[in-house]
Amino acid sequence: MKLISFAVPCYNSAEYMNKCIESLLKGGEDVEILIVNDGSTKDNTKEIADQYAEKYPTIVKAIHKENGGHGDAVNFGIKNATGKYFKVVDSDDWVDEQSLYKLISAVRSFDGKEEVPDAFLTNYVYEYTFNNTERVVEYKNLPKEKLFDFEETKAFEVGQFIAMHSVMYRTELLKEIGLELPKHTFYVDNIFVYLPLPYVKKFYYINIDFYRYFIGRPDQSINEKVIMSRIDQHILVTKKLLEKHNINDFQKERPKLYKYMQSFLLIMMVVNSIYLIKLGTKEDLKKKKELWEYFKEKDPVTCKRIRRRFTGMVASDNRFVCWLCKKIYTIVRKKYKFN
């Protein structure tokens, strides 16, 4: 049985997918690489995928499907995965070779053991190609190289949240909970990370800079202008998070998980609100108001708690408060170098 299934969603990715796949091939027979061609038509993504599958038949599998978006490509990856653990690596990103060996070794160390991690966590690195700098997202708040429950964690810092780049879930767990991401929707990585969290009994963190996250293409989904152009999709994902769990169920027995999931929802609401404020039209401000009303309808307790916090001021309709929110966002964005 393969130790790790790597799903590589590809859509017209011929220009950069080779670097991603070559980095994963360093894992040899311990891994399987599922190249999911999401209906590419503008380049030879399909041919490249087939070439790798032919050259490495015991490692690489090429999956060709109609275009359904990034989330649907991940869905196909999960359905076809045979490895013990499942990891998504976007086609314009790559992984560190030495870190890959350490991750494989850590997974193998649990062979035959009764208690195994439901999720592995590693660091990831923002690779800013436009100025040749990088920023490592490290989890100093987590126990290192030992099984732990979420209640053993310390507080997460700003910019340190669990991301698709840092998490690797047990494949059977994802299948058991029926994880399915919406089609033709960006930002579904938030669903991928958030939904399984309450089902994870044990985590395992390795302090390695494993995932290399490329930042620099103007059409990337995390680019600020792109996010604002797709704000309706970001809102849709946020609503789906609000529909998935009633986090108040975890407050007493799993207070740290509750606090983390509350903060996750806060970040999503802040992101939506800030970009809708920046767009600034009557229609966009109406969308912001409607989103907060939807939040209140789905989870009035959490909504009230979040609005009481300093960051909750993004829900305000006051012009000065909205202006202040934009200024604060600019400072935070510059400090943490996101999008």
N, C-alpha and C positions, 0 to 999 in steps of 0.2 A: 504494500500500500504506500502511495506517495505521502510524504510528510506535509507538503504545502502545495495547494493549488493556487497559482497566480492567474487571475483574470486580467487580460489587457484589452479593454474596450478600444476599438479603433474606428475612426471615421475620417476617411481621407487623410490618413496618418503617415503616408509613405515617406514624407520628408524626415521624420524623426523617430519612427517606431523601431528601427533597427537598433538604436542605442539602448532603448528600453529592453528589448528582447534579449540582446546580447548580454546585458547585465544579469538577467534572470537565468540565462543558460549556465552561468557559473555554478548554479545549484545542482547540476548534473541530474542523475537518476532519482535523487531525493525529491524532486519537484516535478510538477506538471505545469505547463504554460498553455493557457487557453486564450488564443488570440481570437477575439470576438469581432469580426468584421461587421459593423453595424450599417450595412447597405452602402458602402463607399462606392461612388461613381465617378469622381473627378480625378482619381489617380490609380496607381496599381497596388493599393493596399491589399486587395484580394490575392493578387499574384505573390506578393511578398509573404503573406500568411501561409499560402500553400507551399511555397518554397521551404519555409522553416519546418512545416509539418512533414514534408517529404524527406528533408535532411535529418531531422531529429524525431523519427516516428514514435519513439518511446517516451518522449518528453513533451513535444509540442502537438497540440490539436488545433486545427483551424476550424472555426465555427462561422459560417456565413448566414446572415439573416437579413430580413427586411429592416429598413431604418426604423428604429424605435426610440432612439436617444440613449444617453449614457446609462440611465437607470435600467432600461430594458436590456442593454448589453450586460450589465452586472447580473440581472436576473438569469440570463442565459448561462453566465459563468457559474452561478450557484447550482443551477440545474445539472450542469455537466461536470461539476467538480467531483473528483474521487479522492482528493487528499484529505488528511486529517484536519487541516486548517485551511481557511480561505482568505486570500489577500487580493485586493484590487490595486493594480499599478497602472496609472494612466499612461497612454502611449507616448506622451511627451516628457514623462518623468523617467527615473531609473533608480536602481538600488546600489548601495555600496557593497563591493565584493566581499571584503573581510567581515562586514556586519552580517551579510547573508550567511556565511559559514557559521557564525556564532548563533544566529537565529535557528538554523537547521539543527545545530548541535543541541540547543536548548529544547527544541521540540522532541528530538530523539531521546533525550534524557528521561522523558516520561513514559517511554515504551514499557508496557507491562505493569505500570503503576495504577493503583485503584483510583487515586485522585489526580485529575489532570486539569490544566487551565481551560476555561471556556474562552479566554481571550488573552492574547499576548499583546503587550504594548512596547513600542520602541520610540526613539526620538525620530524627528524628521528635520530636514534642512531646507530652508528657502534658498534657492539658487537664483540670485538677482543678476541675470545675464546682462542687463543694460549698464551696470556699473561694476560687474565682476566682484560682487560681495555676497556674503551669505549670512544667514541667521539660523541658529540651531534652536529648535523647540525641545527643551529637555524637561523631564518630569522629576525634579528633585523632591517633590512631595510624595513620591511613591516608594514603597519598600522595594529594594532591589534584589532580583534573582531569588525570589521566594514566592510561594503561593500566598495570595492575600485576598481578603474580602474588601469590598469598597469601603466598609466602615473603618478600615485600618489606614485609609489615606489621610493626608493632611490637605488643607485648603488648596484649591487650584488658583494659580495666579492669572491675571489678565493675559490673554494671548497664549495660554497653556492648555486649552481645552483638548479633550480627546478628539482626534480627527480621523478621517478615513485613511490618511497617510500614516497614522501611528498605531492603528488597531488591526489585529488579525483575529477573527473569530473562528471558533471550532465549526467546521462545515456542517456537521449534523445539527448543531444548535440552530443555525440559520434555516436549515430545512425544516426542523421541528416546529419552529415558531411561524413558519410560512412567510418569511420575509419576502416581500415583493415590492419593488420600487415602481413608481408611476412612469408611464411612457412619455416621451417627448417633453421631458421636464428637466431643467437644470437644477443644481443645488440639492439633488437627492442624496448626496453624501451625508447630509444632516440626518436624514431618515435612517440611513444605513448604520450610522454610529449610535443614534439615540434609541431607536426601537429595541434592540437586543439587550440594552444595559441591565434592566431589571432581572433578566433571565441568567445573567452571568453570576455564577456562584464564586468562582475563583479567577483572579487575574494573575499574570506573571509579567513583570517589567524587566527589560534588559536595557541597560544604559549604553545603547549603541546608536550611532547616527546612521540609521538604516536607509530611510527613504529620502531621495533627493527630489525636491519639488521645484520644477522649473517655473520661474517667473520672468516674463518678458514679452510674450506674444500679445499684440494688441487685441486679438480676438478671444483671449482667454476668458472663461466664464467668470473669473473672480475680478477681472478688470472693472474698475468703478463704473465707467461708462457703459460697459456691457451689462453689469448688474442692473443699472437703472433702466436700460432698455428692456430688460427681462424681469422687471420688478413683479409682474403678475405671477410669474413662476415661483419667485422667492416667497411671495405671499401664500401661494398654494401649498408649498412645502411646509411653511410655518403652521398653516391650518391643519395639515395632516399630523404634525407633531402634537398639536393640541387634542386631536381626536384619538391618538394612539393609547395614551396612558392617563389615568387620573393619578397624578403624582402624590396627591394627598394620602393615598393608600400606603405610601412608604414612609410617611413622616415619623411615625412612632417607632417602628421596628428597624427602619433603615434611614436614619436622619441625614447621614452624609450623602447618601444616594439622592435623597429627596432634595437636599440643598443644591447638589450639583445639577440635577435635572431642572430645578427652578432657575438656576443661573443660565443654563443652556437656553431655556425659553426666553429669558430676559435678553440674552444676546441676540436671538432671532428677532424679537420685537424691536429692539433698538436699531438693528441693521435696517429692517423694513422702514421704520419710522424716519430714520435719518435720510435715507435715499428718497423717500416720498416728500420729505421737507425740502430736500435739495432740488427735486423736480419742480415743486412749488406751484403747480397748477391747482385750480379748484377741484378738478377731478382727482388728482393725486392726494390732496389733503383730505378729500372725502373718503378715499380708500384707506387712509391711515385711521380715520375715525371709525370706519366700519370694521377694520381689523381689530382694534381695541375692544369694540363692542362684541365681536365674535369671541375674543379671548374671555371677556367677562361672562358671556353666555356659557362657554364650555367649562370654565374653571374660575368662578367668581372669587374664591379664596386666594388662589395664587395671583390672579390679576390684581386684586386689591393690595397684596403684599408687595408686588413688583412696582406698582404705581406709587407706593409710599417711599420707595428708595430714590436716591438722587437721580439715578439714570432713568427713573420712571417719568421724568419731566418731558421726555420725548413724546409722551402721549398728549401733551398740552396743545391747545389751539392758539395760545397767545403768541403774537408775532414776535415779541422780544424774546420769549423763551425759545421759539423756533430758531431765531437768529443765533442765540447763545449756543444752542445744541450744535449748529453747523460749525461754529468756531471751535468748540471743544472737540468735535469729531476731527477737524483738521489737525489739531495738535496731537491727538491720540494716533491718528493715521501716520503722521510723520515719525512718531516715536517707535511704533511697532512695525512699520513698513509693510502693512498688508495692502493687497490689491493696488 
